[in-house]
Structures are given as C-alpha cells and as structure tokens.
Amino acid sequence: MRLDEATVLIVDDEPILREVCTFWLKQGGCSSVFTAADGLEALMIIEERKIDVLITDIHMPTMGGVELIRTIRKKNIPVQTIFFMSAYMGIKLAELGDLTATKFLEKPFTAEIMLEAVTSALAEASLGNKS
C-alpha cells in the first residue's frame, strides 16, 4: 500500500505534535489523517473506520498507548503501530515487545524519519497481506 492510499491515526495529548505530524503526512502525500488526544478517543475512531497505521504516544491521560494497543489486539483489529517515545520515559523496548509495534520514534524526530516509519509500516502490512 502506498502512503497516498493509507489512512493514518495520530494519537498524542500534545495538540502541536498532532498538528505537525498531520502536516508532515499530508505534505508527504497522505490524504487521510485522523487525530486523537488519548487512547479512548482513538479507540472510537478505530472502531468506526479502517486505520492502516496508528502512531501513538505511550503516556497520555485517560488511556495511554500501551493500553490502547492491548485493547486493539484483544479486539483483533488489524493495524500497524508506531510508538512515540521520549528518551526520559523509563520504558524498556522489551516491555513493549508483545504489542507488535512496527517502529519506535524517539522524540524529537524529523518529518523524514516519521514518513520513513509510516512507509515502512505500510510495506510490512502489504507483505503480511500477501502471505
């Protein structure tokens, strides 16, 4: 799947980060971008429409990214996942291994890094659909 065919959901409690990531994705050719301020809002969006790539922060009020992904996996909703991570978070990547995240983006990151992660996640999803 190409970026211009994908639907991406950005989940973060920082409005400016959601806005910047949306801008970068649209500049990169993605025409369908949704945003949510926390995991509960994201879950409502995911249950209403097909999301190809989910980009989520880990720590958010109400429902964080880890709980969001666990809920999505329990419901067997297929979506490629990319986590935002801060260097000072104190979470080890091994703790997130069972969540089958595609990529981890350490904040701060550039548009190029984010677009590469999304493109890579879409390619991995396409490979998985062919088997």
C-alpha beads as a LAMMPS data file, in Angstrom:
LAMMPS data file: protein, C-alpha beads

131 atoms
130 bonds

1 atom types
1 bond types

-500.0 500.0 xlo xhi
-500.0 500.0 ylo yhi
-500.0 500.0 zlo zhi

Masses

1 110.0

Atoms # bond

1 1 1 0.000 0.000 0.000
2 1 1 1.217 3.482 -0.837
3 1 1 1.101 6.466 1.500
4 1 1 -1.490 8.226 -0.667
5 1 1 -3.822 5.221 -0.206
6 1 1 -3.345 4.895 3.554
7 1 1 -5.380 6.097 6.498
8 1 1 -3.225 7.180 9.429
9 1 1 -4.294 7.954 13.002
10 1 1 -2.056 10.107 15.205
11 1 1 -2.671 9.841 18.955
12 1 1 -0.948 12.256 21.327
13 1 1 -2.048 14.543 24.135
14 1 1 0.080 17.381 22.725
15 1 1 -2.025 19.292 20.146
16 1 1 1.007 20.817 18.422
17 1 1 2.548 17.390 17.827
18 1 1 -0.707 16.140 16.286
19 1 1 -0.815 19.217 14.034
20 1 1 2.826 18.939 12.937
21 1 1 2.569 15.212 12.205
22 1 1 -0.652 15.758 10.245
23 1 1 1.056 18.473 8.207
24 1 1 4.077 16.251 7.512
25 1 1 1.907 13.321 6.446
26 1 1 -0.186 15.474 4.111
27 1 1 2.959 17.055 2.671
28 1 1 4.249 13.509 2.105
29 1 1 1.134 12.584 0.121
30 1 1 -1.163 11.024 2.725
31 1 1 -4.686 12.280 2.132
32 1 1 -6.442 10.590 5.059
33 1 1 -5.159 11.572 8.504
34 1 1 -7.124 11.459 11.745
35 1 1 -6.048 12.608 15.194
36 1 1 -6.997 11.809 18.774
37 1 1 -5.913 13.302 22.107
38 1 1 -5.880 9.998 24.001
39 1 1 -6.440 6.277 23.669
40 1 1 -10.184 6.365 24.324
41 1 1 -10.766 8.891 21.551
42 1 1 -8.502 6.839 19.271
43 1 1 -10.402 3.646 20.044
44 1 1 -13.674 5.280 18.971
45 1 1 -12.102 6.298 15.645
46 1 1 -10.571 2.847 15.101
47 1 1 -13.912 1.152 15.744
48 1 1 -15.633 3.435 13.181
49 1 1 -13.159 3.254 10.289
50 1 1 -10.254 1.230 8.961
51 1 1 -6.923 2.617 10.088
52 1 1 -3.821 1.374 8.284
53 1 1 -1.178 2.939 10.532
54 1 1 -1.552 4.062 14.139
55 1 1 1.059 6.438 15.527
56 1 1 0.620 6.771 19.274
57 1 1 2.331 8.252 22.280
58 1 1 2.816 5.893 25.183
59 1 1 1.973 8.158 28.114
60 1 1 -1.333 10.029 27.873
61 1 1 -4.145 10.811 30.277
62 1 1 -7.292 8.651 30.285
63 1 1 -5.841 5.797 28.182
64 1 1 -2.202 5.561 27.167
65 1 1 -0.748 3.992 24.062
66 1 1 0.142 0.652 25.628
67 1 1 -3.410 0.116 26.913
68 1 1 -4.779 1.281 23.548
69 1 1 -2.707 -1.270 21.628
70 1 1 -3.574 -4.073 24.037
71 1 1 -7.281 -3.256 23.598
72 1 1 -6.947 -3.194 19.802
73 1 1 -5.109 -6.543 19.812
74 1 1 -7.777 -8.122 22.072
75 1 1 -10.440 -6.988 19.596
76 1 1 -8.358 -8.412 16.706
77 1 1 -8.346 -5.101 14.847
78 1 1 -5.505 -5.183 12.295
79 1 1 -3.408 -2.016 12.355
80 1 1 0.303 -1.289 12.009
81 1 1 1.570 0.501 15.116
82 1 1 4.292 3.087 15.601
83 1 1 5.055 4.392 19.098
84 1 1 6.278 7.863 20.018
85 1 1 8.850 7.528 22.763
86 1 1 10.644 10.094 24.887
87 1 1 14.180 9.310 25.955
88 1 1 13.293 10.033 29.592
89 1 1 10.197 7.775 29.713
90 1 1 11.717 4.897 31.616
91 1 1 10.055 2.179 29.474
92 1 1 12.223 -0.547 28.027
93 1 1 11.546 -1.708 24.471
94 1 1 11.417 -5.302 25.722
95 1 1 8.341 -4.382 27.784
96 1 1 6.556 -3.418 24.559
97 1 1 7.561 -6.491 22.572
98 1 1 4.230 -8.277 22.916
99 1 1 2.424 -5.307 21.367
100 1 1 3.883 -5.980 17.908
101 1 1 4.812 -2.382 17.253
102 1 1 6.351 -1.756 13.859
103 1 1 8.599 1.146 14.806
104 1 1 9.554 3.339 17.725
105 1 1 10.097 7.061 17.110
106 1 1 12.127 8.822 19.757
107 1 1 11.024 12.410 20.319
108 1 1 12.085 14.719 18.814
109 1 1 12.063 13.303 15.292
110 1 1 12.012 14.788 11.802
111 1 1 9.415 14.604 9.051
112 1 1 11.715 12.316 7.083
113 1 1 12.056 9.853 9.974
114 1 1 8.295 9.775 10.562
115 1 1 7.462 9.350 6.866
116 1 1 10.022 6.546 6.537
117 1 1 8.476 4.776 9.537
118 1 1 4.954 5.062 8.097
119 1 1 6.070 3.948 4.633
120 1 1 7.927 1.001 6.162
121 1 1 4.878 0.025 8.247
122 1 1 2.691 0.114 5.123
123 1 1 5.182 -2.067 3.244
124 1 1 5.249 -4.584 6.098
125 1 1 1.434 -4.651 6.166
126 1 1 1.334 -5.263 2.408
127 1 1 3.817 -8.140 2.719
128 1 1 1.713 -9.635 5.506
129 1 1 -1.441 -9.433 3.393
130 1 1 0.171 -11.354 0.515
131 1 1 1.049 -14.419 2.592

Bonds

1 1 1 2
2 1 2 3
3 1 3 4
4 1 4 5
5 1 5 6
6 1 6 7
7 1 7 8
8 1 8 9
9 1 9 10
10 1 10 11
11 1 11 12
12 1 12 13
13 1 13 14
14 1 14 15
15 1 15 16
16 1 16 17
17 1 17 18
18 1 18 19
19 1 19 20
20 1 20 21
21 1 21 22
22 1 22 23
23 1 23 24
24 1 24 25
25 1 25 26
26 1 26 27
27 1 27 28
28 1 28 29
29 1 29 30
30 1 30 31
31 1 31 32
32 1 32 33
33 1 33 34
34 1 34 35
35 1 35 36
36 1 36 37
37 1 37 38
38 1 38 39
39 1 39 40
40 1 40 41
41 1 41 42
42 1 42 43
43 1 43 44
44 1 44 45
45 1 45 46
46 1 46 47
47 1 47 48
48 1 48 49
49 1 49 50
50 1 50 51
51 1 51 52
52 1 52 53
53 1 53 54
54 1 54 55
55 1 55 56
56 1 56 57
57 1 57 58
58 1 58 59
59 1 59 60
60 1 60 61
61 1 61 62
62 1 62 63
63 1 63 64
64 1 64 65
65 1 65 66
66 1 66 67
67 1 67 68
68 1 68 69
69 1 69 70
70 1 70 71
71 1 71 72
72 1 72 73
73 1 73 74
74 1 74 75
75 1 75 76
76 1 76 77
77 1 77 78
78 1 78 79
79 1 79 80
80 1 80 81
81 1 81 82
82 1 82 83
83 1 83 84
84 1 84 85
85 1 85 86
86 1 86 87
87 1 87 88
88 1 88 89
89 1 89 90
90 1 90 91
91 1 91 92
92 1 92 93
93 1 93 94
94 1 94 95
95 1 95 96
96 1 96 97
97 1 97 98
98 1 98 99
99 1 99 100
100 1 100 101
101 1 101 102
102 1 102 103
103 1 103 104
104 1 104 105
105 1 105 106
106 1 106 107
107 1 107 108
108 1 108 109
109 1 109 110
110 1 110 111
111 1 111 112
112 1 112 113
113 1 113 114
114 1 114 115
115 1 115 116
116 1 116 117
117 1 117 118
118 1 118 119
119 1 119 120
120 1 120 121
121 1 121 122
122 1 122 123
123 1 123 124
124 1 124 125
125 1 125 126
126 1 126 127
127 1 127 128
128 1 128 129
129 1 129 130
130 1 130 131
